[in-house]
């Protein structure tokens, strides 16, 4: 993300570092070289196993193997990330928990002067009753065979640590059920992790072909067009996603970015507001609105959005830059 004159922290220009899927968003900077010799760090990202969406305010605890009590504890920011900057060298169990999710854990070896990365993927707790079809869920997936669903779940479990292996599971799921749009979608996500954008584009197109009413596939398709600066195509895909599922904050967010890049500022503002106000939205929407307000020289409104972000994201690595801009705006007459 680049910073422009008058901007707090520009979140709207197109970047390969897309928001719902970039694991290294929370990677530490070069200042960590000054850390103590016998300490390292752990960067954790907590996401929803179904759609890779970040889970804010998830509790993360670090347990040293052989000890019963947690040594470190904190909560994720709006992007689902948390940094433990100075961690004693040891082997840890990393445990994550969040409301309405099953807890998950992984392991991390902390080496002196190095950063360990952990991705925890939490499954939503299942409630009684059959799932209801909506644009965020593929209609065809409601009839998916049990074995195909098992292959999809296995692929999701492998996605963070071994994207290539996860693709094999997703392909098997598709062989068992050719209309399995989610399997195509997660194939696209896996290819993105492998930095194979052409294959990712083909897979997301196949997801749309398998189920044209699957809104999440249109959201990803729009985001890919946006990153390729194909703004008109991105707009069409994102509008279709919202037609199918108006409650998707991600689609509103990406459409706001699209309009901003097309210099359609008022339309970007409307979409950014809707993204911010929807349940489960990410506080990064406050930064987008701050960018839009500053572009229109509405400093008071921009300040309010930046303050809202700072309150929602007290541990964000972007917080120092945000606080600096807050101080600048407060100092202006």
C-alpha positions as a Python dict, from the first residue, in 0.01 Angstrom:
ca = {
    (1, 'X'): (0, 0, 0),
    (2, 'X'): (135, 337, -86),
    (3, 'X'): (88, 663, 100),
    (4, 'X'): (-26, 967, -95),
    (5, 'X'): (-9, 1335, -10),
    (6, 'X'): (-289, 1404, 234),
    (7, 'X'): (-368, 1035, 289),
    (8, 'X'): (-357, 859, 622),
    (9, 'X'): (-276, 519, 487),
    (10, 'X'): (-393, 453, 136),
    (11, 'X'): (-580, 126, 125),
    (12, 'X'): (-758, 176, -204),
    (13, 'X'): (-496, 162, -482),
    (14, 'X'): (-476, -182, -641),
    (15, 'X'): (-214, -412, -495),
    (16, 'X'): (-117, -773, -537),
    (17, 'X'): (-135, -797, -160),
    (18, 'X'): (-510, -861, -150),
    (19, 'X'): (-679, -821, 186),
    (20, 'X'): (-898, -1161, 237),
    (21, 'X'): (-585, -1396, 129),
    (22, 'X'): (-233, -1241, 221),
    (23, 'X'): (-70, -1433, 504),
    (24, 'X'): (239, -1212, 527),
    (25, 'X'): (45, -891, 589),
    (26, 'X'): (159, -908, 948),
    (27, 'X'): (527, -992, 885),
    (28, 'X'): (778, -808, 1097),
    (29, 'X'): (993, -527, 966),
    (30, 'X'): (1371, -493, 969),
    (31, 'X'): (1374, -330, 1314),
    (32, 'X'): (1340, -674, 1461),
    (33, 'X'): (1712, -727, 1401),
    (34, 'X'): (1769, -540, 1726),
    (35, 'X'): (1577, -796, 1934),
    (36, 'X'): (1747, -981, 2215),
    (37, 'X'): (1970, -1270, 2114),
    (38, 'X'): (1777, -1536, 2306),
    (39, 'X'): (1437, -1435, 2179),
    (40, 'X'): (1245, -1466, 1856),
    (41, 'X'): (892, -1379, 1747),
    (42, 'X'): (572, -1545, 1636),
    (43, 'X'): (327, -1398, 1388),
    (44, 'X'): (-16, -1560, 1394),
    (45, 'X'): (-311, -1518, 1160),
    (46, 'X'): (-651, -1663, 1250),
    (47, 'X'): (-901, -1723, 969),
    (48, 'X'): (-1231, -1894, 899),
    (49, 'X'): (-1170, -2240, 752),
    (50, 'X'): (-1469, -2203, 520),
    (51, 'X'): (-1373, -1888, 335),
    (52, 'X'): (-1030, -1777, 463),
    (53, 'X'): (-1186, -1459, 608),
    (54, 'X'): (-987, -1313, 900),
    (55, 'X'): (-1133, -1358, 1248),
    (56, 'X'): (-1091, -1043, 1460),
    (57, 'X'): (-1069, -1056, 1841),
    (58, 'X'): (-977, -1424, 1841),
    (59, 'X'): (-784, -1524, 2152),
    (60, 'X'): (-435, -1662, 2085),
    (61, 'X'): (-229, -1833, 2355),
    (62, 'X'): (125, -1969, 2343),
    (63, 'X'): (212, -2270, 2559),
    (64, 'X'): (568, -2392, 2606),
    (65, 'X'): (573, -2770, 2566),
    (66, 'X'): (592, -2939, 2904),
    (67, 'X'): (434, -2648, 3089),
    (68, 'X'): (67, -2629, 3182),
    (69, 'X'): (11, -2253, 3181),
    (70, 'X'): (16, -2023, 2881),
    (71, 'X'): (324, -1806, 2853),
    (72, 'X'): (177, -1544, 2618),
    (73, 'X'): (-179, -1435, 2540),
    (74, 'X'): (-332, -1170, 2314),
    (75, 'X'): (-623, -1101, 2077),
    (76, 'X'): (-613, -1068, 1699),
    (77, 'X'): (-669, -736, 1526),
    (78, 'X'): (-933, -670, 1261),
    (79, 'X'): (-725, -848, 1001),
    (80, 'X'): (-710, -1163, 1213),
    (81, 'X'): (-342, -1108, 1294),
    (82, 'X'): (-132, -1081, 1608),
    (83, 'X'): (242, -1041, 1664),
    (84, 'X'): (430, -1172, 1965),
    (85, 'X'): (742, -964, 1919),
    (86, 'X'): (976, -1091, 2192),
    (87, 'X'): (924, -1458, 2267),
    (88, 'X'): (1164, -1679, 2461),
    (89, 'X'): (1336, -1941, 2246),
    (90, 'X'): (1139, -2265, 2288),
    (91, 'X'): (891, -2495, 2121),
    (92, 'X'): (532, -2374, 2157),
    (93, 'X'): (178, -2493, 2113),
    (94, 'X'): (-15, -2208, 1952),
    (95, 'X'): (-385, -2219, 2036),
    (96, 'X'): (-662, -2002, 1893),
    (97, 'X'): (-1023, -1964, 2001),
    (98, 'X'): (-1313, -1740, 1902),
    (99, 'X'): (-1682, -1715, 1970),
    (100, 'X'): (-1895, -1950, 1756),
    (101, 'X'): (-1582, -2138, 1639),
    (102, 'X'): (-1415, -2462, 1735),
    (103, 'X'): (-1066, -2399, 1882),
    (104, 'X'): (-760, -2491, 1680),
    (105, 'X'): (-390, -2534, 1750),
    (106, 'X'): (-54, -2568, 1579),
    (107, 'X'): (312, -2583, 1674),
    (108, 'X'): (593, -2331, 1638),
    (109, 'X'): (966, -2350, 1705),
    (110, 'X'): (1101, -2012, 1806),
    (111, 'X'): (1462, -1959, 1701),
    (112, 'X'): (1673, -1670, 1826),
    (113, 'X'): (1644, -1366, 1601),
    (114, 'X'): (1391, -1527, 1367),
    (115, 'X'): (1016, -1507, 1310),
    (116, 'X'): (786, -1809, 1305),
    (117, 'X'): (460, -1789, 1112),
    (118, 'X'): (146, -1974, 1214),
    (119, 'X'): (-191, -1982, 1038),
    (120, 'X'): (-480, -2109, 1252),
    (121, 'X'): (-796, -2199, 1062),
    (122, 'X'): (-1105, -2224, 1284),
    (123, 'X'): (-1420, -2414, 1192),
    (124, 'X'): (-1758, -2262, 1274),
    (125, 'X'): (-1965, -2456, 1523),
    (126, 'X'): (-2253, -2626, 1346),
    (127, 'X'): (-2602, -2533, 1456),
    (128, 'X'): (-2909, -2752, 1437),
    (129, 'X'): (-3104, -2757, 1113),
    (130, 'X'): (-3008, -2778, 749),
    (131, 'X'): (-2810, -2494, 591),
    (132, 'X'): (-3005, -2241, 394),
    (133, 'X'): (-2902, -2152, 44),
    (134, 'X'): (-2773, -1801, -14),
    (135, 'X'): (-2537, -1630, -252),
    (136, 'X'): (-2248, -1687, -12),
    (137, 'X'): (-2301, -2064, -28),
    (138, 'X'): (-2312, -2257, -352),
    (139, 'X'): (-2663, -2394, -407),
    (140, 'X'): (-2521, -2708, -565),
    (141, 'X'): (-2304, -2772, -259),
    (142, 'X'): (-2615, -2846, -53),
    (143, 'X'): (-2640, -3179, -239),
    (144, 'X'): (-2268, -3260, -229),
    (145, 'X'): (-2182, -3628, -163),
    (146, 'X'): (-2026, -3706, 174),
    (147, 'X'): (-1695, -3826, 29),
    (148, 'X'): (-1658, -3517, -187),
    (149, 'X'): (-1716, -3300, 121),
    (150, 'X'): (-1448, -3495, 307),
    (151, 'X'): (-1203, -3426, 25),
    (152, 'X'): (-1289, -3055, 37),
    (153, 'X'): (-1235, -3047, 414),
    (154, 'X'): (-903, -3230, 378),
    (155, 'X'): (-795, -2976, 119),
    (156, 'X'): (-886, -2688, 348),
    (157, 'X'): (-686, -2844, 628),
    (158, 'X'): (-379, -2867, 403),
    (159, 'X'): (-425, -2527, 239),
    (160, 'X'): (-213, -2320, 478),
    (161, 'X'): (84, -2556, 509),
    (162, 'X'): (85, -2725, 168),
    (163, 'X'): (-127, -2554, -102),
    (164, 'X'): (-7, -2795, -368),
    (165, 'X'): (-128, -3095, -169),
    (166, 'X'): (-458, -2920, -100),
    (167, 'X'): (-519, -2888, -474),
    (168, 'X'): (-509, -3266, -509),
    (169, 'X'): (-790, -3296, -255),
    (170, 'X'): (-994, -3025, -426),
    (171, 'X'): (-951, -3198, -762),
    (172, 'X'): (-1064, -3528, -611),
    (173, 'X'): (-1372, -3353, -469),
    (174, 'X'): (-1450, -3218, -817),
    (175, 'X'): (-1410, -3565, -970),
    (176, 'X'): (-1666, -3694, -722),
    (177, 'X'): (-1900, -3400, -776),
    (178, 'X'): (-1836, -3191, -1090),
    (179, 'X'): (-2075, -2914, -976),
    (180, 'X'): (-1878, -2855, -657),
    (181, 'X'): (-1826, -2478, -690),
    (182, 'X'): (-1657, -2444, -349),
    (183, 'X'): (-1392, -2694, -454),
    (184, 'X'): (-1314, -2484, -762),
    (185, 'X'): (-1308, -2170, -547),
    (186, 'X'): (-1059, -2313, -299),
    (187, 'X'): (-852, -2443, -588),
    (188, 'X'): (-830, -2082, -703),
    (189, 'X'): (-726, -1970, -354),
    (190, 'X'): (-459, -2240, -339),
    (191, 'X'): (-317, -2132, -674),
    (192, 'X'): (-306, -1774, -548),
    (193, 'X'): (-98, -1892, -253),
    (194, 'X'): (135, -2056, -505),
    (195, 'X'): (146, -1729, -704),
    (196, 'X'): (-4, -1896, -1009),
    (197, 'X'): (-256, -1634, -1112),
    (198, 'X'): (-345, -1783, -1450),
    (199, 'X'): (-443, -2114, -1292),
    (200, 'X'): (-630, -1927, -1019),
    (201, 'X'): (-829, -1732, -1277),
    (202, 'X'): (-922, -2050, -1460),
    (203, 'X'): (-1036, -2216, -1138),
    (204, 'X'): (-1254, -1925, -1028),
    (205, 'X'): (-1411, -1915, -1375),
    (206, 'X'): (-1489, -2285, -1337),
    (207, 'X'): (-1652, -2213, -999),
    (208, 'X'): (-1880, -1961, -1167),
    (209, 'X'): (-1960, -2205, -1446),
    (210, 'X'): (-2044, -2474, -1192),
    (211, 'X'): (-2277, -2241, -1002),
    (212, 'X'): (-2346, -1898, -1158),
    (213, 'X'): (-2532, -1794, -840),
    (214, 'X'): (-2228, -1846, -613),
    (215, 'X'): (-2151, -1490, -501),
    (216, 'X'): (-1814, -1562, -339),
    (217, 'X'): (-1678, -1679, -673),
    (218, 'X'): (-1786, -1351, -834),
    (219, 'X'): (-1618, -1158, -551),
    (220, 'X'): (-1287, -1334, -609),
    (221, 'X'): (-1326, -1293, -985),
    (222, 'X'): (-1379, -919, -934),
    (223, 'X'): (-1082, -891, -703),
    (224, 'X'): (-856, -1058, -957),
    (225, 'X'): (-978, -821, -1228),
    (226, 'X'): (-917, -531, -991),
    (227, 'X'): (-560, -637, -925),
    (228, 'X'): (-508, -662, -1300),
    (229, 'X'): (-645, -306, -1335),
    (230, 'X'): (-933, -431, -1548),
    (231, 'X'): (-1167, -198, -1364),
    (232, 'X'): (-1475, -230, -1585),
    (233, 'X'): (-1465, -608, -1566),
    (234, 'X'): (-1405, -590, -1191),
    (235, 'X'): (-1706, -362, -1148),
    (236, 'X'): (-1932, -603, -1337),
    (237, 'X'): (-1819, -905, -1134),
    (238, 'X'): (-1851, -730, -800),
    (239, 'X'): (-2194, -591, -882),
    (240, 'X'): (-2306, -942, -972),
    (241, 'X'): (-2170, -1068, -641),
    (242, 'X'): (-2370, -806, -454),
    (243, 'X'): (-2683, -882, -651),
    (244, 'X'): (-2653, -1241, -532),
    (245, 'X'): (-2551, -1156, -175),
    (246, 'X'): (-2600, -791, -71),
    (247, 'X'): (-2469, -870, 279),
    (248, 'X'): (-2111, -940, 166),
    (249, 'X'): (-1891, -670, 313),
    (250, 'X'): (-1594, -798, 111),
    (251, 'X'): (-1775, -736, -217),
    (252, 'X'): (-1874, -384, -107),
    (253, 'X'): (-1515, -320, -1),
    (254, 'X'): (-1363, -437, -329),
    (255, 'X'): (-1622, -241, -527),
    (256, 'X'): (-1531, 72, -328),
    (257, 'X'): (-1166, 19, -422),
    (258, 'X'): (-1269, -25, -784),
    (259, 'X'): (-1469, 298, -791),
    (260, 'X'): (-1190, 487, -616),
    (261, 'X'): (-945, 381, -885),
    (262, 'X'): (-1195, 494, -1149),
    (263, 'X'): (-1212, 832, -969),
    (264, 'X'): (-1581, 776, -898),
    (265, 'X'): (-1535, 900, -545),
    (266, 'X'): (-1897, 937, -439),
    (267, 'X'): (-1978, 584, -547),
    (268, 'X'): (-1668, 460, -368),
    (269, 'X'): (-1787, 641, -56),
    (270, 'X'): (-2129, 473, -63),
    (271, 'X'): (-1978, 127, -104),
    (272, 'X'): (-1716, 186, 166),
    (273, 'X'): (-1985, 299, 410),
    (274, 'X'): (-2190, -12, 341),
    (275, 'X'): (-1883, -234, 385),
    (276, 'X'): (-1802, -68, 718),
    (277, 'X'): (-2155, -100, 854),
    (278, 'X'): (-2214, -466, 771),
    (279, 'X'): (-2168, -737, 1039),
    (280, 'X'): (-1826, -904, 1049),
    (281, 'X'): (-1667, -625, 845),
    (282, 'X'): (-1299, -551, 888),
    (283, 'X'): (-1186, -224, 1053),
    (284, 'X'): (-970, -158, 746),
    (285, 'X'): (-1290, -12, 601),
    (286, 'X'): (-1233, 287, 832),
    (287, 'X'): (-903, 352, 656),
    (288, 'X'): (-1068, 344, 318),
    (289, 'X'): (-1328, 595, 429),
    (290, 'X'): (-1053, 814, 574),
    (291, 'X'): (-879, 811, 235),
    (292, 'X'): (-1202, 914, 63),
    (293, 'X'): (-1272, 1193, 313),
    (294, 'X'): (-918, 1328, 280),
    (295, 'X'): (-946, 1325, -98),
    (296, 'X'): (-1245, 1558, -53),
    (297, 'X'): (-1067, 1765, 215),
    (298, 'X'): (-1314, 1656, 485),
    (299, 'X'): (-1060, 1642, 765),
    (300, 'X'): (-1303, 1615, 1057),
    (301, 'X'): (-1475, 1310, 909),
    (302, 'X'): (-1141, 1151, 817),
    (303, 'X'): (-1020, 1202, 1174),
    (304, 'X'): (-1327, 1024, 1312),
    (305, 'X'): (-1263, 722, 1087),
    (306, 'X'): (-895, 706, 1184),
    (307, 'X'): (-982, 725, 1552),
    (308, 'X'): (-1237, 446, 1506),
    (309, 'X'): (-970, 232, 1341),
    (310, 'X'): (-720, 300, 1620),
    (311, 'X'): (-977, 199, 1880),
    (312, 'X'): (-1069, -120, 1695),
    (313, 'X'): (-708, -216, 1614),
    (314, 'X'): (-490, -138, 1920),
    (315, 'X'): (-226, -394, 1818),
    (316, 'X'): (-220, -332, 1442),
    (317, 'X'): (125, -287, 1285),
    (318, 'X'): (-25, 4, 1091),
    (319, 'X'): (-126, 183, 1411),
    (320, 'X'): (186, 409, 1439),
    (321, 'X'): (121, 555, 1093),
    (322, 'X'): (-246, 599, 1172),
    (323, 'X'): (-167, 771, 1503),
    (324, 'X'): (77, 1001, 1327),
    (325, 'X'): (-193, 1109, 1083),
    (326, 'X'): (-439, 1154, 1369),
    (327, 'X'): (-193, 1388, 1540),
    (328, 'X'): (-144, 1585, 1217),
    (329, 'X'): (-518, 1629, 1166),
    (330, 'X'): (-576, 1730, 1527),
    (331, 'X'): (-305, 1994, 1497),
    (332, 'X'): (-465, 2153, 1193),
    (333, 'X'): (-703, 2447, 1252),
}
